[in-house]
Amino acid sequence: MNIPSNLKYSKDHEWIRVEGEVAYVGITDFAQSQLGDIVFVDVTTVGETLDKEEVFGTIEAVKTVSDAFIPVAGEVLEFNEALNDAPETVNKDPYGEGWMIKVKLTDPAQVNDLLSADDYAKLIG
């Protein structure tokens, strides 16, 4: 299972990569493997400011639909539009081209409350 050490993780299986005052958010390799083939990603929260752990969108796989939770509070700046045409990118490259949203952090200190790669590895066993 791929768990990059440069990211932080939520117990809900989202990852976050902070770059200054903004961050990229997606779902983990573990999460995409549990969901199976992803056929649609729906994010309707662009322009909204969300609290930590609020739903920012949904991920539809062949057999299920799952909520996606924002790991830290922030304003959703952008949705990865490439996922409209190729949602399977989340399966193929969850930590790279399969990112879902770009967020302006409300409270950057919240990132410190998230799991490290080692802690996330223990969570998923």
DSSP file (Angstrom, degrees, kcal/mol; ACC not computed):
  #  RESIDUE AA STRUCTURE BP1 BP2  ACC     N-H-->O    O-->H-N    N-H-->O    O-->H-N    TCO  KAPPA ALPHA  PHI   PSI    X-CA   Y-CA   Z-CA
    1    1 A M              0   0    0      0, 0.0     2,-0.6     0, 0.0   120,-0.0   0.000 360.0 360.0 360.0 131.3    0.0    0.0    0.0
    2    2 A N        +     0   0    0      1,-0.0    27,-0.5     2,-0.0    28,-0.2  -0.707 360.0 164.4 -85.2 119.2    1.4    3.4   -1.0
    3    3 A I        -     0   0    0     -2,-0.6   118,-0.1    26,-0.1    -1,-0.0  -0.765  27.7-146.1-135.1  87.1    1.5    5.9    1.9
    4    4 A P    >   -     0   0    0      0, 0.0     3,-1.0     0, 0.0    -2,-0.0  -0.255   5.7-143.3 -58.9 137.3    3.7    8.9    1.0
    5    5 A S  T 3  S+     0   0    0      1,-0.2   112,-0.3   112,-0.1   113,-0.1   0.628  93.4  67.9 -77.4 -13.0    5.5   10.3    4.0
    6    6 A N  T 3  S+     0   0    0    110,-0.1    -1,-0.2   111,-0.1     2,-0.2   0.432  93.6  72.6 -87.3   2.7    5.3   13.9    2.8
    7    7 A L  S <  S-     0   0    0     -3,-1.0   110,-0.3    10,-0.1     2,-0.3  -0.684  72.0-133.8-111.2 165.7    1.5   13.9    3.3
    8    8 A K  E     -A   16   0A   0      8,-2.0     8,-2.0    -2,-0.2     2,-0.3  -0.848  24.0-149.5-113.6 157.8   -0.9   14.0    6.3
    9    9 A Y  E     -AB  15 115A   0    106,-2.2   106,-3.2    -2,-0.3     2,-0.3  -0.926   6.4-141.1-133.5 149.6   -3.9   11.7    6.6
   10   10 A S    >   -     0   0    0      4,-2.6     3,-1.6    -2,-0.3   104,-0.1  -0.699  30.1-117.2-102.7 161.6   -7.3   11.7    8.2
   11   11 A K  T 3  S+     0   0    0      1,-0.3    -1,-0.1    -2,-0.3   103,-0.0   0.672 116.2  64.5 -67.7 -15.8   -9.1    8.8    9.9
   12   12 A D  T 3  S-     0   0    0      2,-0.1    -1,-0.3    57,-0.1    57,-0.2   0.296 122.8-104.9 -90.3   8.9  -11.6    9.1    7.1
   13   13 A H  S <  S+     0   0    0     -3,-1.6    15,-2.5     1,-0.3     2,-0.3   0.782  76.4 132.4  75.1  30.7   -8.9    8.1    4.5
   14   14 A E  E     - C   0  27A   0     13,-0.2    -4,-2.6    17,-0.1     2,-0.3  -0.817  41.2-150.2-102.7 153.3   -8.3   11.6    3.0
   15   15 A W  E     -AC   9  26A   0     11,-2.5    11,-1.5    -2,-0.3     2,-0.4  -0.838   5.6-158.4-116.4 160.5   -4.8   12.9    2.4
   16   16 A I  E     -AC   8  25A   0     -8,-2.0    -8,-2.0    -2,-0.3     2,-0.5  -0.998   7.4-166.2-140.9 136.6   -3.6   16.6    2.4
   17   17 A R  E     - C   0  24A   0      7,-2.4     7,-2.4    -2,-0.4     2,-0.4  -0.973  18.2-149.9-122.1 114.0   -0.5   18.2    0.9
   18   18 A V  E     + C   0  23A   0     -2,-0.5     2,-0.4     5,-0.2     5,-0.3  -0.699  18.1 177.7 -90.4 131.6    0.1   21.7    2.2
   19   19 A E  E >   - C   0  22A   0      3,-3.3     3,-1.4    -2,-0.4     2,-0.4  -0.810  65.1 -61.5-131.3  90.2    1.8   24.2   -0.1
   20   20 A G  T 3  S-     0   0    0     -2,-0.4    -1,-0.0     1,-0.2     0, 0.0  -0.586 118.5 -13.1  72.0-123.0    2.0   27.6    1.8
   21   21 A E  T 3  S+     0   0    0     -2,-0.4    84,-2.2    -3,-0.1     2,-0.3   0.476 130.1  65.9 -91.9  -2.8   -1.5   28.8    2.5
   22   22 A V  E <   -CD  19 104A   0     -3,-1.4    -3,-3.3    82,-0.2     2,-0.3  -0.788  62.5-165.3-117.0 162.5   -3.2   26.3    0.2
   23   23 A A  E     -CD  18 103A   0     80,-2.2    80,-3.0    -2,-0.3     2,-0.4  -0.990  16.3-133.2-145.0 151.5   -3.5   22.6    0.3
   24   24 A Y  E     -CD  17 102A   0     -7,-2.4    -7,-2.4    -2,-0.3     2,-0.4  -0.859  24.5-164.9-103.2 141.8   -4.5   19.8   -2.1
   25   25 A V  E     +CD  16 101A   0     76,-2.6    75,-3.0    -2,-0.4    76,-1.8  -0.974  19.9 140.8-130.9 141.1   -6.9   17.1   -0.8
   26   26 A G  E     -C   15   0A   0    -11,-1.5   -11,-2.5    -2,-0.4     2,-0.3  -0.875  48.8 -81.0-155.1-171.5   -7.7   13.6   -2.2
   27   27 A I  E     -C   14   0A   0     71,-0.4   -13,-0.2    -2,-0.3   -14,-0.1  -0.749  48.3-105.7-102.8 155.7   -8.5   10.1   -1.0
   28   28 A T     >  -     0   0    0    -15,-2.5     4,-2.5    -2,-0.3     5,-0.2  -0.205  25.2-109.6 -76.2 165.1   -5.8    7.6   -0.1
   29   29 A D  H  > S+     0   0    0    -27,-0.5     4,-2.0     1,-0.2     5,-0.2   0.890 122.0  53.5 -57.6 -41.4   -4.6    4.6   -2.0
   30   30 A F  H  > S+     0   0    0    -28,-0.2     4,-1.9     2,-0.2    -1,-0.2   0.929 108.4  49.2 -60.0 -46.4   -6.3    2.4    0.6
   31   31 A A  H  > S+     0   0    0      1,-0.2     4,-2.2   -18,-0.2    -2,-0.2   0.924 111.0  48.1 -62.4 -45.6   -9.6    4.3    0.2
   32   32 A Q  H  X S+     0   0    0     -4,-2.5     4,-2.0     1,-0.2    -1,-0.2   0.865 110.8  52.3 -65.5 -33.4   -9.6    4.0   -3.6
   33   33 A S  H  < S+     0   0    0     -4,-2.0    -1,-0.2    -5,-0.2    -2,-0.2   0.863 110.6  47.9 -70.1 -33.7   -8.8    0.3   -3.4
   34   34 A Q  H  < S+     0   0    0     -4,-1.9    -2,-0.2     1,-0.2    -1,-0.2   0.861 113.3  47.8 -71.8 -36.3  -11.7   -0.2   -1.0
   35   35 A L  H  < S-     0   0    0     -4,-2.2    28,-0.5     1,-0.2     2,-0.2   0.857  96.8-155.7 -72.1 -35.8  -14.1    1.7   -3.2
   36   36 A G     <  +     0   0    0     -4,-2.0     2,-0.4    -5,-0.2    -1,-0.2  -0.597  56.5  11.2  88.4-156.4  -13.1   -0.1   -6.4
   37   37 A D  S    S-     0   0    0     -2,-0.2    25,-1.7     1,-0.1     2,-0.4  -0.395  74.2-144.1 -64.7 114.8  -13.5    1.4   -9.9
   38   38 A I  E     +G   61   0B   0     -2,-0.4    23,-0.3    23,-0.2    53,-0.1  -0.673  25.3 171.7 -83.7 127.6  -14.4    5.1   -9.5
   39   39 A V  E     +     0   0B   0     21,-2.8     2,-0.3    -2,-0.4    22,-0.2   0.558  62.5  15.9-113.1 -13.7  -16.9    6.3  -12.1
   40   40 A F  E     -G   60   0B   0     20,-1.7    20,-3.4    47,-0.2     2,-0.5  -0.944  50.5-161.9-162.9 137.8  -17.8    9.9  -10.9
   41   41 A V  E     -G   59   0B   0     -2,-0.3     2,-0.6    42,-0.2    18,-0.2  -0.994  15.5-166.6-122.3 124.2  -16.5   12.5   -8.5
   42   42 A D  E     +G   58   0B   0     16,-2.9    16,-2.6    -2,-0.5     2,-0.5  -0.941  12.4 170.5-118.6 114.9  -19.0   15.2   -7.5
   43   43 A V        +     0   0    0     -2,-0.6    14,-0.2    14,-0.2     3,-0.2  -0.970   9.5 161.4-125.1 115.3  -17.8   18.4   -5.7
   44   44 A T        +     0   0    0     -2,-0.5    13,-0.1    12,-0.4    -1,-0.1   0.163  58.0  85.5-114.5  15.5  -20.4   21.2   -5.4
   45   45 A T    >   +     0   0    0     11,-0.7     3,-2.5     2,-0.1    31,-0.4   0.294  48.8 135.8-104.6   9.6  -18.6   23.1   -2.6
   46   46 A V  T 3  S+     0   0    0      1,-0.3    31,-0.2    -3,-0.2     3,-0.1  -0.388  77.8  21.8 -60.3 131.0  -16.2   25.3   -4.6
   47   47 A G  T 3  S+     0   0    0     29,-3.6     2,-0.3     1,-0.4    -1,-0.3   0.271 102.7 112.7  92.9 -10.1  -16.4   28.8   -3.1
   48   48 A E    <   -     0   0    0     -3,-2.5    28,-2.8    28,-0.2     2,-0.6  -0.678  63.9-134.3 -96.0 150.2  -17.7   27.5    0.2
   49   49 A T  E     -E   75   0A   0     -2,-0.3     2,-0.3    26,-0.3    26,-0.3  -0.922  29.6-167.5-101.6 123.4  -15.8   27.6    3.5
   50   50 A L  E     -E   74   0A   0     24,-2.9    24,-2.2    -2,-0.6     2,-0.2  -0.811  17.6-123.0-114.0 149.5  -16.1   24.3    5.3
   51   51 A D    >   -     0   0    0     -2,-0.3     3,-2.0    22,-0.2    19,-0.2  -0.499  51.9 -72.9 -81.6 158.8  -15.3   23.2    8.9
   52   52 A K  T 3  S+     0   0    0      1,-0.3    -1,-0.2    -2,-0.2    21,-0.1  -0.246 120.0  13.6 -50.5 133.9  -13.0   20.3    9.5
   53   53 A E  T 3  S+     0   0    0     17,-3.4    -1,-0.3     1,-0.3     2,-0.2   0.532  90.7 138.1  72.6  10.9  -14.5   16.9    8.7
   54   54 A E    <   -     0   0    0     -3,-2.0    16,-2.8    16,-0.3     2,-0.4  -0.530  65.0 -96.7 -77.9 155.1  -17.5   18.4    6.7
   55   55 A V  E     + H   0  69B   0     14,-0.2    14,-0.3    -2,-0.2     3,-0.1  -0.571  39.6 177.4 -72.2 126.6  -18.5   16.6    3.5
   56   56 A F  E     -     0   0B   0     12,-3.1   -11,-0.7    -2,-0.4   -12,-0.4   0.577  62.8 -35.9-103.7 -13.5  -16.9   18.4    0.4
   57   57 A G  E     - H   0  68B   0     11,-1.2    11,-2.8   -14,-0.2     2,-0.3  -0.983  60.2 -94.3 178.4-174.6  -18.2   16.0   -2.2
   58   58 A T  E     -GH  42  67B   0    -16,-2.6   -16,-2.9    -2,-0.3     2,-0.5  -0.939  17.2-148.9-128.6 153.0  -19.1   12.4   -3.1
   59   59 A I  E     -GH  41  66B   0      7,-3.1     7,-2.8    -2,-0.3     2,-0.6  -0.983  13.3-157.1-121.7 120.9  -17.2    9.7   -4.9
   60   60 A E  E     +GH  40  65B   0    -20,-3.4   -21,-2.8    -2,-0.5   -20,-1.7  -0.878  13.5 178.8-104.6 123.7  -19.2    7.2   -6.9
   61   61 A A  E     -G   38   0B   0      3,-3.3   -23,-0.2    -2,-0.6     3,-0.2  -0.619  47.9 -91.5-110.0 175.1  -17.8    3.8   -7.6
   62   62 A V  S    S+     0   0    0    -25,-1.7   -26,-0.1     1,-0.2   -24,-0.1   0.872 124.3  23.9 -55.6 -39.2  -19.4    0.9   -9.5
   63   63 A K  S    S+     0   0    0    -28,-0.5     2,-0.3   -26,-0.1    -1,-0.2   0.506 126.6  18.0-108.4  -5.3  -20.9   -0.5   -6.4
   64   64 A T        -     0   0    0     -3,-0.2    -3,-3.3   -29,-0.2     2,-0.4  -0.977  55.7-131.0-158.7 164.8  -21.2    2.4   -3.9
   65   65 A V  E     -H   60   0B   0     -2,-0.3     2,-0.4    -5,-0.2    -5,-0.2  -0.997  28.8-171.0-123.6 133.7  -21.3    6.1   -3.3
   66   66 A S  E     -H   59   0B   0     -7,-2.8    -7,-3.1    -2,-0.4     2,-0.2  -0.960  21.2-121.7-128.4 141.9  -19.1    7.5   -0.5
   67   67 A D  E     -H   58   0B   0     -2,-0.4     2,-0.5    -9,-0.2    -9,-0.2  -0.510  20.7-142.5 -74.9 149.0  -18.8   10.9    1.1
   68   68 A A  E     -H   57   0B   0    -11,-2.8   -12,-3.1    -2,-0.2   -11,-1.2  -0.972  15.9-153.2-114.0 128.6  -15.5   12.7    1.0
   69   69 A F  E     -H   55   0B   0     -2,-0.5   -14,-0.2   -14,-0.3   -59,-0.1  -0.825  16.0-123.2-107.9 137.7  -14.6   14.7    4.1
   70   70 A I        -     0   0    0    -16,-2.8   -17,-3.4    -2,-0.4   -16,-0.3  -0.653  17.6-149.4 -76.5 127.9  -12.3   17.8    4.2
   71   71 A P  S    S+     0   0    0      0, 0.0     2,-0.3     0, 0.0    -1,-0.1   0.718  77.0  21.5 -75.6 -19.5   -9.5   17.0    6.8
   72   72 A V  S    S-     0   0    0    -21,-0.1   -22,-0.1   -20,-0.1     2,-0.1  -0.954  93.6 -89.5-141.3 159.0   -9.1   20.6    7.9
   73   73 A A        +     0   0    0     -2,-0.3    33,-2.1    34,-0.2    34,-0.7  -0.427  66.6 117.6 -69.1 142.2  -11.2   23.8    7.8
   74   74 A G  E     -EF  50 105A   0    -24,-2.2   -24,-2.9    31,-0.3     2,-0.5  -0.962  63.0 -79.8 174.4 171.8  -10.9   25.9    4.7
   75   75 A E  E     -EF  49 104A   0     29,-2.3    29,-2.7    -2,-0.3     2,-0.8  -0.813  41.7-126.8 -93.0 127.1  -12.3   27.5    1.6
   76   76 A V  E     + F   0 103A   0    -28,-2.8   -29,-3.6    -2,-0.5    27,-0.2  -0.643  34.0 174.1 -75.2 110.4  -12.7   25.2   -1.3
   77   77 A L  E     +     0   0A   0     25,-2.5     2,-0.3    -2,-0.8    26,-0.2   0.809  57.3   4.4 -87.4 -34.4  -10.9   27.1   -4.1
   78   78 A E  E     - F   0 102A   0     24,-1.6    24,-2.3   -32,-0.0     2,-0.4  -0.999  52.6-142.5-157.7 145.9  -10.9   24.6   -6.9
   79   79 A F  E     - F   0 101A   0     -2,-0.3     2,-1.6    22,-0.2    22,-0.2  -0.906  40.1-108.9-106.8 141.9  -12.1   21.2   -8.0
   80   80 A N    >   -     0   0    0     20,-2.5     3,-2.2    -2,-0.4     4,-0.2  -0.558  34.5-168.7 -72.3  91.8   -9.9   19.0  -10.2
   81   81 A E  T >> S+     0   0    0     -2,-1.6     3,-1.9     1,-0.3     4,-0.6   0.721  76.6  75.2 -59.0 -24.3  -11.9   19.4  -13.4
   82   82 A A  H >> S+     0   0    0      1,-0.3     4,-1.6     2,-0.2     3,-0.5   0.772  84.7  66.8 -60.1 -24.4   -9.8   16.7  -15.1
   83   83 A L  H <4 S+     0   0    0     -3,-2.2    -1,-0.3     1,-0.2   -42,-0.2   0.700  85.7  70.1 -72.1 -18.0  -11.8   14.2  -12.9
   84   84 A N  H <4 S+     0   0    0     -3,-1.9    -1,-0.2    -4,-0.2    -2,-0.2   0.917 112.6  28.3 -61.3 -42.0  -15.0   15.1  -14.9
   85   85 A D  H << S+     0   0    0     -4,-0.6    -2,-0.2    -3,-0.5    -1,-0.2   0.707 137.5  26.5 -90.9 -23.1  -13.6   13.3  -18.0
   86   86 A A    ><  +     0   0    0     -4,-1.6     3,-2.0     1,-0.1     4,-0.2  -0.483  58.8 159.7-142.2  67.1  -11.4   10.8  -16.2
   87   87 A P  T >  S+     0   0    0      0, 0.0     3,-1.8     0, 0.0     4,-0.4   0.769  72.3  74.0 -62.0 -23.4  -12.6    9.9  -12.7
   88   88 A E  T >> S+     0   0    0      1,-0.3     4,-2.0     2,-0.2     3,-0.7   0.631  73.4  83.6 -65.6 -11.7  -10.6    6.7  -12.8
   89   89 A T  H <> S+     0   0    0     -3,-2.0     4,-3.1     1,-0.2     9,-0.3   0.823  81.8  62.5 -58.4 -31.0   -7.5    8.9  -12.3
   90   90 A V  H <4 S+     0   0    0     -3,-1.8    -1,-0.2    -4,-0.2    -2,-0.2   0.878 106.3  44.4 -62.5 -36.9   -8.3    8.7   -8.6
   91   91 A N  H <4 S+     0   0    0     -3,-0.7    -2,-0.2    -4,-0.4    -1,-0.2   0.898 119.3  41.5 -70.8 -41.0   -7.7    4.9   -8.8
   92   92 A K  H  < S+     0   0    0     -4,-2.0    -2,-0.2     1,-0.2    -3,-0.2   0.850 135.5   9.6 -78.4 -35.7   -4.6    5.2  -10.9
   93   93 A D    ><> +     0   0    0     -4,-3.1     5,-2.3    -5,-0.2     3,-1.2  -0.476  65.7 165.0-146.6  65.4   -2.8    8.1   -9.2
   94   94 A P  T 3 5S+     0   0    0      0, 0.0   -67,-0.2     0, 0.0     6,-0.1   0.779  81.5  42.5 -61.3 -27.6   -4.6    9.0   -5.9
   95   95 A Y  T 3 5S+     0   0    0    -69,-0.1    -5,-0.1     4,-0.1   -67,-0.0   0.504 125.5  26.2 -97.2  -4.5   -1.7   11.1   -4.6
   96   96 A G  T X 5S+     0   0    0     -3,-1.2     3,-1.5    -7,-0.2    -3,-0.1   0.421 132.0   4.4-119.6-104.5   -0.9   12.9   -7.9
   97   97 A E  T 3 5S+     0   0    0      1,-0.3    -7,-0.1    -8,-0.1    -8,-0.1   0.649 120.8  70.1 -64.7 -15.0   -3.2   13.7  -10.8
   98   98 A G  T 3 < +     0   0    0     -5,-2.3   -71,-0.4    -9,-0.3    -1,-0.3   0.237  66.6 133.5 -89.7  14.5   -6.1   12.2   -8.8
   99   99 A W    <   -     0   0    0     -3,-1.5   -73,-0.2    -6,-0.1   -16,-0.1  -0.274  40.5-160.1 -58.8 153.8   -6.2   15.1   -6.3
  100  100 A M        +     0   0    0    -75,-3.0   -20,-2.5     1,-0.3     2,-0.3   0.847  57.0  12.5-108.1 -48.6   -9.8   16.3   -5.7
  101  101 A I  E     -DF  25  79A   0    -76,-1.8   -76,-2.6   -22,-0.2     2,-0.4  -0.946  52.3-141.8-135.4 155.3   -9.9   19.8   -4.3
  102  102 A K  E     -DF  24  78A   0    -24,-2.3   -25,-2.5    -2,-0.3   -24,-1.6  -0.960  30.0-167.2-111.6 133.3   -7.6   22.7   -3.6
  103  103 A V  E     -DF  23  76A   0    -80,-3.0   -80,-2.2    -2,-0.4     2,-0.7  -0.942  25.2-138.6-128.8 139.6   -8.3   24.5   -0.3
  104  104 A K  E     -DF  22  75A   0    -29,-2.7   -29,-2.3    -2,-0.4   -82,-0.2  -0.895  40.5-122.1 -92.5 118.8   -7.3   27.8    1.3
  105  105 A L  E     - F   0  74A   0    -84,-2.2   -31,-0.3    -2,-0.7   -32,-0.0  -0.376  23.6-168.3 -68.0 132.7   -6.6   26.8    4.9
  106  106 A T  S    S+     0   0    0    -33,-2.1   -32,-0.2     1,-0.2    -1,-0.2   0.865  88.9  13.8 -81.3 -42.5   -8.6   28.6    7.6
  107  107 A D    >   -     0   0    0    -34,-0.7     3,-2.5     1,-0.1     4,-0.3  -0.785  66.7-170.0-137.6  89.3   -6.4   27.3   10.5
  108  108 A P  G >  S+     0   0    0      0, 0.0     3,-1.5     0, 0.0     4,-0.4   0.744  82.1  72.1 -54.4 -25.2   -3.1   25.8    9.3
  109  109 A A  G >  S+     0   0    0      1,-0.3     3,-1.3     2,-0.2     4,-0.3   0.748  80.7  74.0 -63.8 -22.3   -2.4   24.5   12.8
  110  110 A Q  G X  S+     0   0    0     -3,-2.5     3,-1.6     1,-0.3     4,-0.3   0.784  81.6  70.3 -62.0 -25.2   -5.2   21.9   12.3
  111  111 A V  G X  S+     0   0    0     -3,-1.5     3,-1.6    -4,-0.3    -1,-0.3   0.852  88.6  63.4 -59.4 -33.5   -2.8   20.0    9.9
  112  112 A N  G <  S+     0   0    0     -3,-1.3    -1,-0.3    -4,-0.4    -2,-0.2   0.699  94.8  60.8 -65.1 -18.7   -0.8   19.1   13.0
  113  113 A D  G <  S+     0   0    0     -3,-1.6    -1,-0.3    -4,-0.3    -2,-0.2   0.559  89.1  94.1 -84.2  -8.6   -3.8   17.1   14.4
  114  114 A L  S <  S-     0   0    0     -3,-1.6     2,-0.2    -4,-0.3  -104,-0.2  -0.278  84.7 -89.8 -82.5 170.1   -3.7   14.8   11.3
  115  115 A L  B     -B    9   0A   0   -106,-3.2  -106,-2.2     1,-0.1    -1,-0.1  -0.508  31.2-131.2 -81.9 144.1   -2.0   11.4   11.1
  116  116 A S     >  -     0   0    0     -2,-0.2     4,-2.6  -108,-0.2     5,-0.2  -0.355  37.2 -97.9 -77.4 171.1    1.5   10.9    9.9
  117  117 A A  H  > S+     0   0    0   -110,-0.3     4,-2.4  -112,-0.3     5,-0.2   0.909 126.8  49.8 -58.0 -43.0    2.2    8.2    7.2
  118  118 A D  H  > S+     0   0    0      2,-0.2     4,-1.8     1,-0.2    -1,-0.2   0.921 111.5  47.5 -63.5 -43.6    3.3    5.8   10.0
  119  119 A D  H  > S+     0   0    0      1,-0.2     4,-1.9     2,-0.2    -1,-0.2   0.885 112.1  50.1 -65.5 -37.8    0.2    6.5   12.1
  120  120 A Y  H  X S+     0   0    0     -4,-2.6     4,-2.2     2,-0.2     5,-0.2   0.903 106.9  54.8 -67.1 -40.3   -2.1    6.1    9.0
  121  121 A A  H  X S+     0   0    0     -4,-2.4     4,-0.8     1,-0.2    -1,-0.2   0.893 109.0  48.4 -59.0 -39.8   -0.3    2.7    8.2
  122  122 A K  H  < S+     0   0    0     -4,-1.8     3,-0.4     1,-0.2    -1,-0.2   0.892 108.0  55.8 -66.3 -39.3   -1.2    1.5   11.7
  123  123 A L  H  < S+     0   0    0     -4,-1.9    -2,-0.2     1,-0.2    -1,-0.2   0.912 112.9  39.5 -59.4 -44.7   -4.8    2.7   11.3
  124  124 A I  H  <        0   0    0     -4,-2.2    -1,-0.2    -5,-0.1    -2,-0.2   0.553 360.0 360.0 -87.7  -5.8   -5.3    0.6    8.2
  125  125 A G     <        0   0    0     -4,-0.8    -3,-0.2    -3,-0.4    -4,-0.1   0.486 360.0 360.0  78.3 360.0   -3.4   -2.3    9.5
